[in-house]
Amino acid sequence: MATTAQSPLVTADGIPLKVSLARAQRRGKLKAIGLVVPLFLFILVAFFVPILDMLFRSVENQLVGQVMHRTAPMLHQWDDQSGELPDEAVFAALAEDFREAKEAKSSGKVGRRLNYEKPGFSGLFRKTARKINTVEPPYQQAFIDMDKKWGDIENWRVFKRESSAFTVSYYLAAMDMGYGETGDIVRNDDKRRIYLKLFWRTIWMSLLITAICLVLAYPISYLLSVLPVRKSNLLIILVLLPFWTSLLVRTTAWIALLQQEGVINDFLVWLGFVATDDRLAMIHNRTGTIVAMVHILLPFMVLPLFSVMKTIPPSYMRAAKSLGATPFTAFVRVYMPNTVSGIGAGAILVFILAIGYYITPALVGGQSGTLISNFIAFHMSSSLNWGLAAALGSILLVIVLVLYFLYDKLVGINNMKLG
Amino acid sequence: MSLPAYTTPLERTWHYTYLVICGLIFFFLIAPIVIIIPLSFNAVPFFTFTEKMLTFDPSGYSLKWYEDFFTNLNWQGAVENSFIIAIFSTLISTTLGTVAALGLSREDMPYKSVVMGILISPMIVPLIISAAGMYFFYTKIGLSSTHIGVILAHAALGTPFVVITVTATLVGFDHSLIRAAATLGSSPTNTFFKIIVPLILPGVISGALFAFITSFDEVVVVLFVGSYEQRTIPWQMFSGIREQISPTILAVATLLVIMSIMLLSSIELLRRRGERLRGITPH
């Protein structure tokens, strides 16, 4: 008896059960991983690497060091606080680099890159590249004679700083800061502060849109949750149809409604509330952005609220009333606390979507209604300052990820429901 | 929501006020979508109702914007591109997403929530950031301004929807069915096609519809990763609104509304079928 209890259990083919089980579990695990791997790799390559590339681009700064590959290492030896210009050897290297860059037609790019840091570099580099073949030693004097900007220590400080492989200057620019004359970090003067203001505007407009969505979504979600299923199924179509309708269709509809010669203004003129020559400006400004975005994001607030409200038994309210609460007290003290999880889920979802919105503000936002994403797009396609676009995008990404983390803690991503 | 007999006049008034408020909110939701339908039949190139339209004069209405849509090469190319890109990206995201969801819903999947978080991140990251990253990276590897680039980008954006809907369907899935099939001598492949696929099909189809509409509606990534050659319907609408605003856009919008009504009905039918099927499983 004692021997059978101690000898390990074996399967039919003589392998101990423990080993066999571990093997089967490992096989199951590998199978599960094997099923997930293809998508994981795909998302990694098609989505994650591009995002990482953007993050890298926001600090990457190899252009100047690569094109000016003789000057850059020598500049690292130069003490920019000494108050003296770099010596003749550096100028000689600069002349050499310029001759090479002119051949490769890359000096203009470096000029443009340095121009982001200090206006004037673009012109200086163009001029220098044009005249480089006439430059003779001694180089220091020749360069300064050609353009006295080469004799300005401040310019050399910028040159030295931006010839290192990594930079924080895009992040500084994205936060309305920059380097002062002596190379220390200072805030830009009032006129040049745009991005912080823009971030705040994006945040408070998103908050406002979220708040309006909540105020509008709460009553109809409640109605949907207390109506009999047959009726609520019909009414919820009114929420789902906008949800499924193309974003551009809805934006177009709001343009048709809100513009100066549009449906609402025509109606108000016809009613006599507004004079023909004094039509309301409701579009290409903040109002237009807010109205259109509330309409577009409202379903994202209704759906989570509705799914939470559906689970609250109506007997709670009846119990509160039978204990002497007025309908208002019963609603505020009993019903609303039960819906907090729905409010949180909907609000974070709407806020995350609003903060990164691009299309609607671009079409109906005008000047005062543009958000941070419009500036990211501007720097990507118009000003071509990709580093700044990447830095602005990275800051936005961090904000969204923090909110996403909150959402996960509050609702759990696995509980996310669609449609 | 009928009122009991003992309600006070104040409660009665509040009840009807509340219903009116709800009516107004529903009106706000649906009116902008409904109003573009009559506007798309406008005879003159305005975005508003003309007097002739309001008096129901037939000469105030016309089909010329629809004619423009069906004959204009810009729009026809956009329709073609939209369908090509949406169909191929849906195929990729549905296949990869369904297979991954099968793995994710297994008990023995390690690091489930981390992997899930990574897989659905394309849905969370704002489109402008995805577009920026893809623009930089796809330009580097030569995929920008190609159909393949846009298809891959859209497939990445569509997979989270497939993963979520299919895993949701699998929550109600009875795993003993697979073991039952195995004891009856069915091969894993046979079990997959004969047992698993029919049961999760509603989830797969609604995930595929989500992926399709994501691609079909998507404009930010197309604007950056694509070019005129890859123009889709939303691309064409976006540039149309920015440049010369013509009621053809309203005609397109009307057609898209009809399409979304059809999509919505099919999703609803699938959802109800899924609920019915799940109702009979022991969960």
Interface residues (C-beta under 8 A of the other chain):
Chain A: Q25 G28 K29 K31 A32 I33 G34 L35 V36 P38 L39 F40 F42 I43 A46 F47 F48 V49 P50 I51 L52 D53 M54 R57 L216 P219 I220 L223 V226 L227 L235 I237 L238 V239 L240 L241 P242 W244 T245 S246 L247 L248 V249 R250 T251 T252 A253 W254 I255 A256 L257 Q259 E261 G262 V263 D266 H295 L298 P299 P327 I352 L353 I355 G356 Y357 Y358 I359 L363 S373 I376 A377 M380 S381 W386 A389 A390 G393 L396 L397 V400 L401 Y404 D408 I413 N414 M416 K417 L418 G419
Chain B: M1 E11 Y18 L19 I21 C22 I25 F26 F28 L29 I30 P32 I33 I35 I36 L39 F46 F47 T48 F49 I92 L96 G97 V99 A100 L102 G103 L104 R106 E107 D108 M109 P110 S113 V115 M116 G117 I118 L119 I120 S121 P122 I124 V125 P126 L127 I128 I129 S130 A132 G133 M134 Y135 F136 F137 Y138 K140 L152 A153 A155 A156 L157 T159 F161 V163 I164 T165 T167 A168 S206 F210 I213 F216 D217 V219 V220 F224 P234 M237 F238 I241 R242 I245 I249 L250 A253 L256 V257 S260 I261 L263 L264 I267 E268 R271
